[in-house]
Amino acid sequence: MGHGKLKKFAENETFRCLLQPAASEVLVKGSRELVLSDHAIKGNWGRDMFGNDNPIVLELGCGGGEYTIALAERNPSVNYIGVDIKGARLWKGAKYATEHALPNVAFLRTRIEFITAFFAPSEVSEIWLTFSDPQLSGSENSRLSSPMFLERYRSFMVPGGIVHLKTDSRFLYEYTMSVIRANNLDVIACSTNVYGEGIHFCEPSLRDPSQSKLWAPPSYTAEGGHGFTEVNTLTDMVTSVQTFYEKMFLEMGLPITYLAFVIDHEGPFVYPADFDAVFWREAEGPRRSFSHQPVPRV
Ligand SMILES: C[S@@+](CC[C@H](N)C(=O)[O-])C[C@H]1O[C@@H](n2cnc3c(N)ncnc32)[C@H](O)[C@@H]1O
């Protein structure tokens, strides 16, 4: 390991805003295999990390935490937590948050597969999935918007909790749309090219028109910003923040897509039957796989 990385890992130990639990803190021996066990921070982020009860928003796979930081700076009365497994990337966000004394930013170094060990029911209001690996040839369950992951997120999100997906991958966008349709989830906004066509709010064509059920809470509109934010609109949050990966994908000429949907759902999430993975994989063409983390069994 390079000297630079070692230095970052050592500095990571000093950041109060960065929680780096050892795997042994959340994985314990069950009768036949390792099972997840709750971390002490679960249900206590407000008290132990932020010192307030403000809403909590997660960015899963946050890399250097650009989104986490940018949203936190725009919305001081919301707490943001960036989650990633890579310590050297988290260092960047944690260092910035520490040097700028940002009271509403934290980072959690863990595998997203372990996320339920860290958050209690109704502890989280929103989740951002930013440029997640689409897992073009991986298993469906390794996609962060699969029913398996939605099931986990729902276990700790508030009623009406919102998932945002911002991605360069049309494959992942269409896959997520299929999951949304299969589970009749409410879409708030969508776009297949946020900087081209712009963002459509509550797009009715996403649904069978005969069953159209639009979700438009008054506090969450194109003009009005949403319930927790003070000054920003959803459009601004989507278009004014560009992460390292987003800039790279834009330079490659890839359109950036966006989806926001409500996670509320009765009963188990079902898997989509209408997703044409072969078609969308081919439509996407050859694509580098960035930072795929093998999924451990829990
Ligand atoms: C393509 S990068 C995107 C980073 C950042 N969101 C951005 O837009 O610049 C994907 C990130 O997800 C993280 N990641 C991928 N799989 C993960 C997993 N299972 N658990 C935790 N982090 C993961 C990687 O370490 C990487 O930083």
The ligand as an SDF file (V2000), in Angstrom:
LIG
                    3D

 27 29  0  0  0  0  0  0  0  0999 V2000
  -18.5240    4.8950   -9.2530 C   0  0  0  0  0  0  0  0  0  0  0  0
  -18.1320    5.3470   -7.6250 S   0  0  0  0  0  0  0  0  0  0  0  0
  -19.1520    6.7550   -7.3720 C   0  0  0  0  0  0  0  0  0  0  0  0
  -18.6550    7.6130   -6.2510 C   0  0  0  0  0  0  0  0  0  0  0  0
  -19.4350    8.9090   -6.0150 C   0  0  0  0  0  0  0  0  0  0  0  0
  -20.8160    8.6420   -5.7160 N   0  0  0  0  0  0  0  0  0  0  0  0
  -19.3210    9.8220   -7.1910 C   0  0  0  0  0  0  0  0  0  0  0  0
  -20.3270   10.0640   -7.8470 O   0  0  0  0  0  0  0  0  0  0  0  0
  -18.2090   10.3180   -7.4580 O   0  0  0  0  0  0  0  0  0  0  0  0
  -18.9330    4.0990   -6.6690 C   0  0  0  0  0  0  0  0  0  0  0  0
  -18.5510    4.1330   -5.2070 C   0  0  0  0  0  0  0  0  0  0  0  0
  -19.3220    3.1660   -4.5450 O   0  0  0  0  0  0  0  0  0  0  0  0
  -18.5050    2.4830   -3.6030 C   0  0  0  0  0  0  0  0  0  0  0  0
  -19.0630    1.1400   -3.4320 N   0  0  0  0  0  0  0  0  0  0  0  0
  -19.3300    0.2470   -4.4150 C   0  0  0  0  0  0  0  0  0  0  0  0
  -19.8600   -0.8680   -3.8840 N   0  0  0  0  0  0  0  0  0  0  0  0
  -19.9300   -0.6560   -2.5300 C   0  0  0  0  0  0  0  0  0  0  0  0
  -20.4040   -1.4310   -1.4410 C   0  0  0  0  0  0  0  0  0  0  0  0
  -20.9070   -2.6420   -1.6440 N   0  0  0  0  0  0  0  0  0  0  0  0
  -20.3310   -0.9060   -0.1960 N   0  0  0  0  0  0  0  0  0  0  0  0
  -19.8050    0.3310    0.0100 C   0  0  0  0  0  0  0  0  0  0  0  0
  -19.3550    1.1130   -0.9880 N   0  0  0  0  0  0  0  0  0  0  0  0
  -19.4160    0.6280   -2.2430 C   0  0  0  0  0  0  0  0  0  0  0  0
  -17.1160    2.4750   -4.2240 C   0  0  0  0  0  0  0  0  0  0  0  0
  -16.1060    2.3490   -3.2460 O   0  0  0  0  0  0  0  0  0  0  0  0
  -17.1000    3.8140   -4.9360 C   0  0  0  0  0  0  0  0  0  0  0  0
  -16.5330    4.8300   -4.1520 O   0  0  0  0  0  0  0  0  0  0  0  0
  1  2  1  0
  2  3  1  0
  2 10  1  0
  3  4  1  0
  4  5  1  0
  5  6  1  0
  5  7  1  0
  7  8  2  0
  7  9  1  0
 10 11  1  0
 11 12  1  0
 11 26  1  0
 12 13  1  0
 13 14  1  0
 13 24  1  0
 14 15  1  0
 14 23  1  0
 15 16  2  0
 16 17  1  0
 17 18  1  0
 17 23  2  0
 18 19  1  0
 18 20  2  0
 20 21  1  0
 21 22  2  0
 22 23  1  0
 24 25  1  0
 24 26  1  0
 26 27  1  0
M  CHG  2   2   1   9  -1
M  END
$$$$
